[in-house]
Amino acid sequence: MTNRRNFIKTTALGAAGFTIGGMGLSPKSYASV
């Protein structure tokens, strides 16, 4: 149970970081990814 909760937390943080990073990049660079 702890591992699953930790995994979800890590995934959520990763998704949030990716979204913020995508916003920081220019639309052209984001589209290429």
N, C-alpha and C positions, 0 to 999 in steps of 0.2 A: 504494500500500500504506500509506504514511504517513497519507494523508488518511482512508482507511477506518479505520485504527486510532484516529486522533484523533476521528473521528466516533463510533465505538463508545464511546470513553472519555467523550466529552461527553454522549452519550445515557445512559450508565450513571450519571454524576454527576447529570444532570437527573432521572432516575427516582428516585434515592436522595433527592435534595432534595425532590422532590414527595411521596415517602412520609413523610419526616420532617415536612414542612410539614403533611401531612394528619393526622398523629398529634397535632400541636400544636393543630390546630383542633378545635372541638367537633364531636361526631357530627352535629349538626343542620347546621352549616355545611358539613361534608364531604359530607353527603348531597345538599345543594343543588347541589354542584359535580358 
